[in-house]
Amino acid sequence: MSQPANQPDPTPETISSTQLQRNIGDTLRRVFKDKQHLIVERDGLPVLVMLPIADYEALKRSVE
């Protein structure tokens, strides 16, 4: 089933921790305003996920 045009693609993009450090403002905007999900890697290993707070809260509710 395809996503409506006004809904963001929930497929996470992977970025490096160096990219995050260099572009923190832009990265925060992408997550907050553009509703992107990001996986941050350090030395090629995934270390954290960034997602909008509403998505986090919905995920939390779904596992309770």
C-alpha positions in Angstrom: 0.0 0.0 0.0 1.5 3.4 -1.0 1.8 6.4 1.3 -0.4 9.4 0.8 1.6 12.3 -0.8 1.4 14.4 2.4 2.9 11.6 4.5 6.7 11.3 4.9 8.5 8.1 3.9 9.2 6.2 7.2 12.1 4.3 5.7 15.1 5.5 7.7 18.1 7.1 6.1 21.6 6.2 7.5 24.0 9.0 8.3 27.4 9.0 10.0 28.1 10.5 13.4 30.5 12.9 11.7 27.6 14.1 9.4 25.5 14.6 12.5 28.1 16.6 14.2 28.7 18.8 11.2 25.1 19.3 10.3 23.2 19.1 13.6 20.9 22.1 12.8 19.9 20.7 9.4 19.5 17.2 10.8 17.2 18.3 13.6 15.1 20.2 11.0 14.9 17.1 8.8 13.6 15.0 11.8 11.3 17.7 13.3 9.8 19.4 10.2 10.3 16.8 7.5 9.4 13.9 9.8 12.4 11.9 8.7 13.7 8.8 10.5 17.5 8.6 10.7 19.9 5.9 11.8 23.2 7.3 13.0 26.3 5.1 12.6 29.7 5.4 14.3 32.5 3.4 12.7 30.0 1.7 10.5 27.9 0.4 13.4 24.3 1.8 14.1 24.4 3.5 17.5 21.1 5.5 17.6 17.9 6.4 15.8 16.4 9.8 15.5 12.7 10.2 14.9 10.1 12.8 15.6 8.7 12.8 19.1 5.2 11.9 17.9 6.5 8.8 16.2 8.5 7.9 19.3 5.4 8.3 21.5 3.3 6.2 19.1 5.9 3.5 19.1 6.1 3.5 22.8 2.3 3.2 23.1 2.3 0.3 20.7 4.7 -1.8 22.8 2.9 -1.1 26.1 
